[in-house]
Amino acid sequence: MMSLRARFTEEMKASMRAGDAARTSAIRMIMAKLKDADIAARPSGVDAIPDEAITSLLRGMVKSRRESVEMYRQGNREELAAKEEAEIAVIESFLPQQMDDAAMEAAVREAVAETGAASVKEMGKVMAALKAKHAAVLDMGKAGPMVKAALGG
């Protein structure tokens, strides 16, 4: 399987050849953000952040754009909201497929069982177990309320 870095480069070349300016621009933005993250990691002796860190960087980019979309919609700036949504689609194309709700509920039940958590006070333990096992494919923001409900909170 190709590393995310290699995919960014390949997809960038493909979108440039296809003349897809919006996609090219979104991929350039991802690569710039990645370069910043690599530079920030250098003092700790890391030349290039690993794929897991890139995945979480991409998730952060999606999250901030979703917030922007909401603000633009509230301000009746549909064209700006649409641009952000197009960027979200490009960024998400590099993320692993997210778990659906049924799979998430099963993962939450499994994590609750594994940790032996019995109350909402132990929610952190369950969240840590979920993150350790499913970080790449699980939306932790959605998992929180599910864990809380599973623990009777």
ROVEX-125837 format. One line per field, with one value per atom (N, C-alpha, C, O, CB): x, y, z; atom name. Coordinates in Angstrom, 1 decimal. Glycine has a CB too. Example, Ala and Ser with C-alpha at 12.3 -4.5 7.8 and 13.67 -1.06 7.14 Angstrom:
// residues 2
xx = [13.2/12.3/13.2/14.2/11.3/12.8/13.7/12.9/13.4/14.1]
yy = [-5.7/-4.5/-3.3/-3.3/-4.5/-2.2/-1.1/0.0/1.1/-0.6]
zz = [7.8/7.8/7.8/8.5/9.0/7.1/7.1/7.9/8.0/5.7]
atom = [N/CA/C/O/CB/N/CA/C/O/CB]
//
This chain:
// residues 153
xx = [0.8/0.0/0.9/1.9/-1.0/0.5/1.3/1.1/0.0/0.8/2.2/2.1/1.3/1.1/3.6/0.7/-0.1/0.7/0.2/-0.6/2.0/2.8/2.9/2.7/4.2/3.2/3.3/2.0/1.9/3.8/0.8/-0.5/-0.7/-1.3/-1.6/-0.3/-0.5/0.2/-0.4/0.0/1.4/2.2/1.6/1.4/3.6/1.2/0.5/-0.8/-1.0/0.3/-1.6/-2.9/-2.7/-3.5/-3.8/-1.7/-1.4/-1.1/-1.6/-0.3/-0.2/0.2/-1.0/-1.2/1.3/-1.9/-3.0/-4.0/-4.6/-3.7/-4.2/-5.2/-4.7/-5.4/-5.5/-3.3/-2.8/-2.9/-3.3/-1.2/-2.7/-2.8/-4.3/-4.6/-2.4/-5.2/-6.6/-7.1/-8.3/-7.4/-6.3/-6.7/-7.7/-8.5/-7.2/-7.7/-8.7/-8.1/-7.4/-9.1/-8.3/-7.6/-8.0/-7.2/-7.9/-9.3/-9.8/-9.1/-8.7/-11.3/-9.1/-8.5/-7.0/-6.4/-8.7/-6.3/-4.9/-4.6/-3.7/-4.3/-5.4/-5.2/-5.4/-4.6/-6.2/-6.4/-6.7/-5.5/-5.1/-8.0/-5.0/-3.9/-2.6/-1.9/-3.6/-2.4/-1.3/-1.4/-0.4/-1.2/-2.6/-2.8/-2.5/-1.9/-4.3/-2.9/-2.6/-1.1/-0.6/-3.3/-0.4/1.0/1.8/2.8/1.5/1.3/1.9/1.7/2.6/1.2/0.5/0.2/1.1/1.6/-1.3/1.3/2.1/3.6/4.3/2.0/4.0/5.4/5.6/6.6/5.8/4.6/4.7/4.8/5.5/3.4/4.0/4.0/5.3/5.8/2.8/5.9/7.2/8.3/9.1/7.6/8.2/9.2/9.0/10.0/9.0/7.7/7.5/8.0/8.3/5.9/8.0/8.4/9.9/10.4/7.8/10.7/12.1/12.9/13.7/12.7/12.5/13.3/13.2/14.1/12.7/12.1/12.0/12.7/12.4/10.6/13.5/14.2/13.5/13.9/14.8/12.3/11.5/11.6/11.3/10.0/12.1/12.2/10.8/10.5/13.2/10.1/8.8/7.7/8.0/8.9/6.6/5.7/5.1/4.9/4.5/4.7/4.2/2.8/2.1/4.2/2.3/1.0/-0.1/-1.1/0.7/0.0/-1.1/-1.2/-2.3/-0.8/0.0/-0.1/-0.6/-1.3/1.4/-0.3/-0.9/-2.4/-3.1/-0.3/-2.9/-4.3/-5.0/-6.0/-4.6/-4.4/-5.0/-4.9/-5.8/-4.3/-3.8/-3.7/-4.9/-5.5/-2.3/-5.1/-6.2/-7.6/-8.4/-6.2/-7.8/-9.0/-9.2/-10.3/-9.1/-8.1/-8.2/-8.6/-9.3/-6.8/-8.0/-8.3/-9.8/-10.5/-7.5/-10.3/-11.8/-12.6/-13.6/-12.1/-12.2/-13.0/-13.1/-14.2/-12.4/-11.9/-12.0/-12.8/-13.4/-10.5/-12.7/-13.5/-15.0/-15.8/-13.1/-15.4/-16.8/-17.3/-18.4/-17.0/-16.5/-16.8/-17.0/-17.9/-15.8/-16.1/-16.2/-17.5/-18.1/-15.0/-17.8/-19.0/-20.2/-21.1/-19.2/-20.3/-21.4/-21.5/-22.5/-21.3/-20.3/-20.3/-20.7/-21.4/-18.9/-20.2/-20.5/-22.0/-22.7/-19.7/-22.6/-24.0/-24.9/-25.8/-24.4/-24.4/-25.1/-25.1/-26.0/-24.5/-23.9/-23.8/-24.3/-24.0/-22.3/-25.0/-25.5/-24.4/-24.6/-26.6/-23.3/-22.2/-22.1/-21.1/-20.9/-23.1/-23.1/-21.9/-21.5/-24.4/-21.4/-20.3/-19.1/-18.3/-20.0/-18.9/-17.7/-17.9/-17.0/-17.5/-19.2/-19.5/-19.2/-18.7/-20.9/-19.6/-19.4/-17.9/-17.5/-20.1/-17.1/-15.7/-15.1/-14.3/-15.0/-15.5/-15.0/-15.4/-14.6/-15.5/-16.6/-17.1/-16.4/-16.1/-18.6/-16.0/-15.2/-13.8/-13.3/-15.1/-13.3/-12.0/-12.1/-11.2/-11.4/-13.2/-13.5/-13.5/-12.9/-14.8/-14.2/-14.3/-12.9/-12.6/-15.2/-12.0/-10.7/-9.9/-9.2/-9.9/-9.9/-9.2/-9.7/-8.9/-9.3/-11.0/-11.6/-11.2/-11.2/-13.1/-10.9/-10.6/-9.2/-8.9/-10.4/-8.5/-7.2/-7.4/-6.4/-6.1/-8.5/-8.7/-9.3/-10.0/-9.7/-9.0/-9.6/-11.1/-11.6/-9.0/-11.8/-13.3/-13.7/-13.3/-13.9/-14.6/-15.0/-16.0/-16.7/-15.7/-16.0/-16.9/-18.3/-18.6/-16.6/-19.3/-20.7/-21.2/-20.5/-21.6/-22.4/-22.9/-23.0/-22.7/-24.3/-23.5/-23.6/-22.3/-22.1/-24.3/-21.2/-19.9/-19.3/-18.7/-19.0/-19.7/-19.2/-19.8/-19.1/-19.5/-21.1/-21.8/-21.2/-21.0/-23.3/-20.9/-20.3/-18.9/-18.6/-20.2/-18.1/-16.8/-16.9/-16.1/-16.1/-17.9/-18.1/-18.4/-17.9/-19.2/-19.4/-19.8/-18.5/-18.3/-20.9/-17.7/-16.6/-15.6/-15.0/-15.9/-15.4/-14.4/-14.9/-14.1/-14.2/-16.2/-16.8/-16.6/-16.2/-18.3/-16.8/-16.6/-15.2/-14.8/-17.1/-14.3/-12.8/-12.3/-11.5/-12.1/-12.8/-12.2/-12.9/-12.5/-12.3/-14.1/-14.9/-15.5/-15.8/-14.0/-15.6/-16.1/-17.6/-18.3/-15.9/-17.9/-19.3/-20.0/-21.3/-19.3/-19.3/-20.0/-19.3/-18.3/-20.0/-20.0/-19.5/-18.2/-17.4/-20.5/-17.9/-16.6/-15.4/-14.3/-16.5/-15.7/-14.7/-14.7/-14.0/-14.8/-15.3/-15.5/-14.1/-13.9/-16.3/-13.2/-11.8/-11.1/-10.4/-11.0/-11.3/-10.7/-11.2/-10.5/-11.0/-12.5/-13.2/-12.7/-12.4/-14.7/-12.7/-12.3/-10.8/-10.5/-12.4/-10.0/-8.6/-8.5/-7.7/-7.8/-9.3/-9.3/-9.8/-9.2/-10.2/-10.8/-11.3/-10.2/-10.0/-12.6/-9.6/-8.6/-7.4/-6.9/-8.1/-7.0/-5.9/-6.2/-5.3/-5.5/-7.4/-7.8/-8.3/-8.1/-8.8/-9.1/-9.8/-9.5/-10.3/-11.3/-8.5/-8.3/-8.4/-9.0/-6.9/-7.9/-8.0/-9.4/-9.6/-7.1/-10.2/-11.5/-12.7/-13.9/-11.7/-12.4/-13.5/-13.5/-12.5/-13.3/-14.7/-14.8/-15.0/-16.0/-16.1/-13.9/-13.9/-15.0/-15.5/-12.5/-15.3/-16.3/-17.7/-18.5/-16.4/-17.9/-19.2/-19.2/-20.2/-19.5/-18.0/-17.8/-18.2/-18.7/-16.4/-17.8/-18.0/-19.4/-19.6/-17.6/-20.4/-21.8/-22.2/-23.0/-22.7/-21.7/-22.1/-21.6/-22.3/-21.6/-20.3/-19.7/-20.5/-20.8/-18.2/-20.8/-21.6/-22.9/-23.3/-21.8/-23.6/-24.9/-24.7/-25.5/-25.5/-23.7/-23.4/-23.1/-23.4/-22.2/-22.6/-22.2/-23.4/-23.2/-20.9/-24.5/-25.7/-25.6/-26.2/-25.9/-24.8/-24.7/-25.7/-25.6/-23.3]
yy = [-1.2/0.0/1.3/1.3/0.0/2.2/3.5/4.3/4.4/4.3/5.0/5.8/7.1/7.4/6.3/7.7/8.9/10.0/10.6/9.5/10.2/11.2/10.9/11.8/11.2/9.7/9.3/9.5/10.0/7.8/9.2/9.4/10.9/11.3/8.9/11.8/13.2/13.6/14.3/14.0/13.2/13.6/13.0/13.8/13.0/11.8/11.2/11.9/12.2/9.7/12.1/12.7/14.2/14.6/12.7/14.8/16.2/16.2/17.0/16.8/15.3/15.2/14.9/15.5/14.1/14.0/13.6/14.8/15.0/12.4/15.5/16.6/17.8/18.5/17.1/17.9/19.0/18.6/19.4/19.2/17.3/16.8/17.0/17.3/15.4/16.7/16.8/18.2/18.5/16.0/19.2/20.6/20.9/21.8/21.0/20.1/20.3/21.2/20.8/18.9/22.5/23.6/23.5/23.7/24.9/23.2/23.2/22.1/22.2/23.1/20.9/19.7/19.9/19.6/18.4/20.5/20.7/21.7/21.4/21.3/22.7/23.7/23.1/23.3/24.9/22.2/21.6/20.6/20.6/20.8/19.9/19.0/19.8/19.4/18.0/20.9/21.7/22.2/22.3/23.0/22.6/23.1/21.9/22.2/23.5/20.7/19.6/19.4/19.2/18.3/19.5/19.2/20.4/20.1/19.2/21.6/22.7/22.5/22.7/24.0/22.1/21.8/20.7/20.7/21.5/19.6/18.5/19.0/18.5/17.4/19.8/20.3/21.1/20.9/21.2/21.9/22.6/21.6/21.9/23.5/20.6/19.6/18.9/18.6/18.6/18.6/17.9/18.8/18.4/17.6/20.1/21.1/21.2/21.3/22.5/21.2/21.4/20.1/20.2/21.5/19.0/17.7/17.6/16.7/16.5/18.4/18.2/18.3/17.5/19.2/19.3/19.4/18.1/17.8/20.5/17.3/16.0/14.9/13.7/15.7/15.2/14.2/13.4/12.4/13.2/14.0/13.3/14.1/15.3/13.2/13.5/14.2/14.3/15.3/13.5/13.2/13.2/12.5/11.4/12.4/13.2/12.6/11.3/11.3/13.6/10.3/9.1/9.2/10.2/8.0/8.2/8.2/8.4/9.2/6.9/7.9/8.1/9.6/10.1/7.3/10.2/11.7/12.4/13.4/12.2/12.0/12.7/12.5/13.5/12.1/11.3/11.1/12.0/12.6/9.6/12.2/13.1/14.5/15.3/12.9/14.9/16.2/16.5/17.5/16.4/15.5/15.6/15.7/16.6/14.4/15.0/15.0/16.4/17.0/14.0/17.0/18.4/19.4/20.3/18.7/19.2/20.1/20.0/21.0/19.7/18.8/18.6/19.2/19.9/17.0/19.0/19.6/21.1/21.7/19.2/21.8/23.2/23.7/24.8/23.8/23.0/23.4/23.2/24.0/22.6/22.1/22.0/23.1/23.6/20.6/23.6/24.8/26.0/26.8/25.0/26.2/27.3/27.2/28.2/27.3/26.0/25.8/26.3/27.1/24.3/25.9/26.4/27.9/28.5/25.7/28.5/30.0/30.6/31.6/30.4/30.1/30.7/30.6/31.5/30.1/29.4/29.2/30.2/30.8/27.8/30.4/31.3/32.8/33.6/31.3/33.0/34.4/34.4/35.4/34.8/33.4/33.4/33.5/34.2/34.4/32.9/32.9/31.5/30.8/33.4/31.2/29.8/29.4/28.3/29.7/30.4/30.1/29.8/28.9/31.3/30.4/30.1/28.7/28.0/31.2/28.5/27.2/26.1/25.0/27.1/26.3/25.2/25.0/23.8/25.7/26.0/25.9/25.1/24.2/27.3/25.3/24.6/23.1/22.2/25.2/22.9/21.5/20.7/19.5/21.5/21.4/20.8/20.4/19.3/21.7/21.3/21.0/19.8/18.9/22.2/19.7/18.6/17.3/16.3/18.8/17.3/16.1/15.6/14.4/16.4/16.6/16.2/15.6/14.6/17.4/16.3/15.8/14.5/13.6/16.9/14.3/13.0/11.9/10.7/13.1/12.2/11.1/10.4/9.3/11.7/11.1/10.5/9.8/9.1/11.6/9.9/9.3/7.9/7.6/10.2/7.0/5.7/5.8/6.8/4.8/4.9/4.9/4.9/4.0/3.7/5.8/5.8/4.7/4.2/7.2/4.3/3.2/3.8/4.9/2.8/2.9/3.4/3.3/2.7/2.5/3.8/3.8/2.5/2.3/4.5/1.5/0.1/-0.4/-1.0/-0.8/-0.3/-0.7/0.0/-0.6/-0.6/1.3/2.1/1.7/1.5/3.6/1.4/0.9/-0.4/-0.6/0.8/-1.3/-2.6/-2.4/-3.0/-3.5/-1.4/-1.1/-0.6/-0.9/-0.2/0.3/0.9/-0.2/-0.2/2.0/-1.1/-2.2/-3.0/-3.4/-3.1/-3.3/-4.1/-3.4/-4.1/-4.4/-2.2/-1.4/-1.3/-1.4/0.0/-1.2/-1.1/-2.4/-2.5/-0.8/-3.5/-4.9/-5.1/-5.6/-6.0/-4.7/-5.0/-4.2/-4.7/-4.6/-3.0/-2.2/-2.4/-2.1/-0.7/-3.1/-3.4/-2.1/-2.1/-4.1/-1.0/0.2/0.1/-0.6/1.4/0.7/0.5/1.8/1.8/-0.2/2.9/4.2/5.3/5.1/4.7/6.4/7.5/8.0/8.6/8.7/7.8/8.2/7.5/8.0/7.9/6.3/5.5/5.7/5.0/4.1/6.8/7.1/7.2/6.7/8.3/7.9/8.1/6.8/6.7/8.9/5.8/4.5/3.9/3.3/3.5/4.0/3.4/4.1/3.5/3.4/5.5/6.3/6.0/5.9/7.8/5.8/5.4/4.1/3.9/5.4/3.1/1.8/1.9/1.3/0.8/2.7/2.9/3.5/3.1/3.8/4.6/5.3/4.4/4.4/6.5/3.5/2.6/1.6/1.3/1.9/1.2/0.1/0.6/0.0/-0.8/1.8/2.2/3.6/4.2/2.0/4.3/5.7/6.1/7.2/6.1/5.3/5.7/5.7/6.5/4.8/4.8/4.7/5.1/4.9/3.2/5.6/6.0/7.5/8.1/5.2/8.1/9.5/9.7/9.4/10.1/10.1/10.2/11.1/11.0/10.6/12.2/13.1/12.5/12.8/14.3/11.5/10.8/9.7/9.3/10.2/9.2/8.0/8.5/7.7/7.5/9.7/10.2/10.0/9.4/11.6/10.6/10.5/9.0/8.6/11.2/8.2/6.8/6.0/5.2/6.1/6.4/5.8/6.2/5.4/6.2/7.5/8.0/7.3/7.0/9.6/7.1/6.4/5.0/4.5/6.5/4.3/2.9/2.8/1.7/2.4/3.8/3.8/4.4/4.6/4.5/4.6/5.1/6.5/6.9/4.2/7.3/8.7/9.6/10.8/9.2]
zz = [0.0/0.0/0.0/0.7/1.2/-0.8/-0.9/0.3/0.9/-2.2/0.8/1.9/1.6/0.4/2.4/2.6/2.3/1.6/0.7/3.7/2.0/1.3/-0.2/-1.0/1.9/-0.5/-1.9/-2.7/-3.8/-2.1/-2.0/-2.6/-2.8/-3.9/-1.7/-1.9/-2.1/-3.4/-4.2/-0.9/-3.5/-4.7/-6.0/-7.0/-4.6/-6.0/-7.2/-7.5/-8.7/-6.9/-6.5/-6.7/-7.2/-8.0/-5.4/-6.7/-7.1/-8.6/-9.4/-6.3/-9.0/-10.5/-11.3/-12.4/-10.7/-10.9/-11.6/-11.8/-12.8/-11.0/-10.6/-10.7/-11.6/-12.2/-9.3/-11.6/-12.4/-13.9/-14.7/-12.1/-14.2/-15.6/-16.0/-17.2/-15.7/-15.1/-15.4/-15.5/-15.9/-14.4/-15.0/-15.0/-14.0/-14.1/-16.4/-12.9/-11.8/-10.8/-9.8/-11.1/-11.0/-10.2/-8.7/-7.8/-10.7/-8.4/-7.1/-6.3/-5.2/-7.0/-6.9/-6.3/-6.1/-5.0/-7.1/-7.1/-7.0/-5.9/-5.1/-8.3/-5.7/-4.7/-3.3/-2.4/-4.9/-3.2/-1.9/-1.5/-0.3/-1.9/-2.5/-2.2/-1.8/-1.0/-3.4/-2.5/-2.2/-0.8/0.0/-3.2/-0.4/1.0/2.0/3.0/1.2/1.7/2.6/2.7/3.8/2.1/1.6/1.6/2.3/3.0/0.1/2.2/3.0/4.5/5.2/2.5/4.9/6.3/6.8/7.9/6.5/5.9/6.3/6.5/7.4/5.2/5.6/5.7/7.0/7.7/4.4/7.4/8.6/9.8/10.7/8.8/9.7/10.8/10.9/12.0/10.6/9.7/9.7/10.4/11.2/8.3/10.0/10.5/12.0/12.8/9.8/12.5/13.9/14.7/15.9/14.2/14.0/14.7/14.7/15.5/14.0/14.0/13.9/15.2/15.5/12.9/16.1/17.3/18.1/18.9/18.2/18.0/18.7/17.9/18.2/19.0/16.9/16.2/15.1/14.7/17.2/14.7/13.7/12.4/12.4/14.2/11.3/10.1/9.3/8.7/9.1/9.4/8.8/9.7/10.1/7.4/9.9/10.9/10.2/9.0/11.2/11.1/10.5/10.0/10.2/11.6/9.2/8.6/9.7/9.4/7.9/10.9/11.9/12.2/12.4/13.2/12.3/12.6/11.5/11.7/13.0/10.2/9.1/9.1/8.8/7.7/9.4/9.5/10.5/10.2/9.8/11.6/12.6/12.2/12.5/14.0/11.4/10.9/9.9/9.9/10.2/9.0/8.0/8.7/8.3/7.1/9.8/10.5/11.1/11.1/11.7/11.6/12.2/11.1/11.3/12.8/9.9/8.8/8.4/8.1/7.5/8.4/8.1/9.2/8.8/8.0/10.4/11.5/11.4/11.6/12.9/11.2/11.1/9.9/10.0/11.1/8.8/7.7/7.9/7.5/6.4/8.6/9.0/9.8/9.6/9.7/10.7/11.5/10.6/10.8/12.6/9.7/8.8/7.9/7.7/7.8/7.5/6.6/7.4/6.9/6.2/8.7/9.5/9.7/9.5/10.9/9.9/10.0/8.7/8.7/10.5/7.6/6.3/6.0/5.5/5.2/6.4/6.1/7.0/6.5/6.5/8.3/9.1/8.6/8.7/10.6/7.9/7.3/5.8/5.1/7.3/5.4/4.0/3.0/2.0/3.8/3.2/2.2/1.6/1.8/2.9/0.9/0.3/-0.5/-0.5/-0.5/-1.3/-2.2/-1.4/-1.8/-3.2/-0.3/0.6/1.3/1.4/1.6/1.7/2.3/1.3/1.7/2.8/0.1/-1.0/-1.2/-1.4/-2.3/-1.2/-1.4/-0.3/-0.6/-1.5/0.9/2.1/2.0/2.2/3.4/1.5/1.4/0.3/0.5/1.1/-0.7/-1.8/-1.2/-1.5/-3.0/-0.4/0.2/1.2/1.2/1.0/1.9/2.9/2.1/2.5/3.6/0.9/0.1/-0.4/-0.3/-1.1/-0.7/-1.2/0.0/-0.1/-1.8/1.2/2.3/2.8/3.1/3.5/2.8/3.2/2.3/2.7/3.3/1.0/0.1/0.5/0.0/-1.3/1.3/1.8/3.2/3.6/1.9/3.8/5.1/4.9/4.0/6.0/5.9/5.9/6.0/6.6/7.0/5.4/5.5/6.9/7.7/4.7/7.3/8.7/9.0/8.1/9.0/10.3/10.7/10.6/10.9/12.2/10.3/10.3/11.8/12.6/9.4/12.0/13.4/14.1/15.2/13.5/13.3/13.9/14.3/15.4/12.8/13.5/13.8/15.0/15.8/12.6/15.1/16.2/17.5/18.5/15.9/17.4/18.7/19.1/20.3/18.4/18.2/18.5/19.1/20.1/17.3/18.6/19.1/20.5/21.4/18.2/20.7/22.0/23.1/24.1/22.0/22.7/23.6/23.9/25.1/23.0/22.9/23.1/24.1/25.0/21.8/23.9/24.7/26.1/27.1/24.1/26.3/27.7/28.3/29.5/27.6/27.6/28.2/28.5/29.6/27.2/27.6/27.8/29.0/29.8/26.6/29.2/30.3/31.6/32.7/29.9/31.5/32.7/33.3/34.5/33.7/32.5/33.0/33.4/32.7/31.9/34.5/35.0/35.2/35.4/36.3/35.1/35.3/34.4/33.8/36.7/34.3/33.4/33.9/33.2/33.4/35.2/35.8/35.1/35.0/37.3/34.5/33.8/32.3/31.6/34.1/31.8/30.4/29.8/28.6/30.2/30.4/29.9/29.5/28.5/30.9/30.4/30.2/28.9/28.1/31.4/28.7/27.5/26.2/25.2/27.6/26.3/25.2/24.8/23.6/25.5/25.8/25.5/24.8/23.9/26.9/25.3/24.6/23.2/22.3/25.4/22.9/21.6/20.7/19.6/21.6/21.2/20.5/20.1/19.0/21.2/21.1/20.8/19.7/18.9/22.1/19.7/18.7/17.4/16.3/19.4/17.4/16.2/15.8/15.1/16.4/16.3/16.1/14.6/14.3/16.5/13.7/12.3/11.6/10.8/11.5/12.1/11.4/12.3/11.9/11.0/13.5/14.4/14.6/14.9/15.7/14.5/14.8/16.3/16.8/14.0/17.0/18.4/18.9/20.0/18.9/18.1/18.5/18.6/19.5/17.5/17.7/17.8/18.8/19.4/16.4/19.1/20.0/21.5/22.2/20.0/21.8/23.2/23.7/24.7/23.2/23.0/23.4/23.5/24.3/22.5/22.5/22.5/23.8/24.4/21.3/24.1/25.3/26.6/27.5/25.5/26.6/27.7/27.9/29.0/27.6/26.8/26.8/27.2/28.0/25.4/26.7/27.1/28.6/29.2/26.3/29.2/30.6/31.5/32.6/30.9/30.8/31.6/32.0/33.0/32.8/31.2/31.5/30.8/31.0/31.2]
atom = [N/CA/C/O/CB/N/CA/C/O/CB/N/CA/C/O/CB/N/CA/C/O/CB/N/CA/C/O/CB/N/CA/C/O/CB/N/CA/C/O/CB/N/CA/C/O/CB/N/CA/C/O/CB/N/CA/C/O/CB/N/CA/C/O/CB/N/CA/C/O/CB/N/CA/C/O/CB/N/CA/C/O/CB/N/CA/C/O/CB/N/CA/C/O/CB/N/CA/C/O/CB/N/CA/C/O/CB/N/CA/C/O/CB/N/CA/C/O/CB/N/CA/C/O/CB/N/CA/C/O/CB/N/CA/C/O/CB/N/CA/C/O/CB/N/CA/C/O/CB/N/CA/C/O/CB/N/CA/C/O/CB/N/CA/C/O/CB/N/CA/C/O/CB/N/CA/C/O/CB/N/CA/C/O/CB/N/CA/C/O/CB/N/CA/C/O/CB/N/CA/C/O/CB/N/CA/C/O/CB/N/CA/C/O/CB/N/CA/C/O/CB/N/CA/C/O/CB/N/CA/C/O/CB/N/CA/C/O/CB/N/CA/C/O/CB/N/CA/C/O/CB/N/CA/C/O/CB/N/CA/C/O/CB/N/CA/C/O/CB/N/CA/C/O/CB/N/CA/C/O/CB/N/CA/C/O/CB/N/CA/C/O/CB/N/CA/C/O/CB/N/CA/C/O/CB/N/CA/C/O/CB/N/CA/C/O/CB/N/CA/C/O/CB/N/CA/C/O/CB/N/CA/C/O/CB/N/CA/C/O/CB/N/CA/C/O/CB/N/CA/C/O/CB/N/CA/C/O/CB/N/CA/C/O/CB/N/CA/C/O/CB/N/CA/C/O/CB/N/CA/C/O/CB/N/CA/C/O/CB/N/CA/C/O/CB/N/CA/C/O/CB/N/CA/C/O/CB/N/CA/C/O/CB/N/CA/C/O/CB/N/CA/C/O/CB/N/CA/C/O/CB/N/CA/C/O/CB/N/CA/C/O/CB/N/CA/C/O/CB/N/CA/C/O/CB/N/CA/C/O/CB/N/CA/C/O/CB/N/CA/C/O/CB/N/CA/C/O/CB/N/CA/C/O/CB/N/CA/C/O/CB/N/CA/C/O/CB/N/CA/C/O/CB/N/CA/C/O/CB/N/CA/C/O/CB/N/CA/C/O/CB/N/CA/C/O/CB/N/CA/C/O/CB/N/CA/C/O/CB/N/CA/C/O/CB/N/CA/C/O/CB/N/CA/C/O/CB/N/CA/C/O/CB/N/CA/C/O/CB/N/CA/C/O/CB/N/CA/C/O/CB/N/CA/C/O/CB/N/CA/C/O/CB/N/CA/C/O/CB/N/CA/C/O/CB/N/CA/C/O/CB/N/CA/C/O/CB/N/CA/C/O/CB/N/CA/C/O/CB/N/CA/C/O/CB/N/CA/C/O/CB/N/CA/C/O/CB/N/CA/C/O/CB/N/CA/C/O/CB/N/CA/C/O/CB/N/CA/C/O/CB/N/CA/C/O/CB/N/CA/C/O/CB/N/CA/C/O/CB/N/CA/C/O/CB/N/CA/C/O/CB/N/CA/C/O/CB/N/CA/C/O/CB/N/CA/C/O/CB/N/CA/C/O/CB/N/CA/C/O/CB/N/CA/C/O/CB/N/CA/C/O/CB/N/CA/C/O/CB/N/CA/C/O/CB/N/CA/C/O/CB/N/CA/C/O/CB/N/CA/C/O/CB/N/CA/C/O/CB/N/CA/C/O/CB/N/CA/C/O/CB/N/CA/C/O/CB/N/CA/C/O/CB/N/CA/C/O/CB/N/CA/C/O/CB/N/CA/C/O/CB/N/CA/C/O/CB/N/CA/C/O/CB/N/CA/C/O/CB/N/CA/C/O/CB/N/CA/C/O/CB/N/CA/C/O/CB/N/CA/C/O/CB/N/CA/C/O/CB/N/CA/C/O/CB/N/CA/C/O/CB/N/CA/C/O/CB/N/CA/C/O/CB/N/CA/C/O/CB/N/CA/C/O/CB/N/CA/C/O/CB/N/CA/C/O/CB]
//
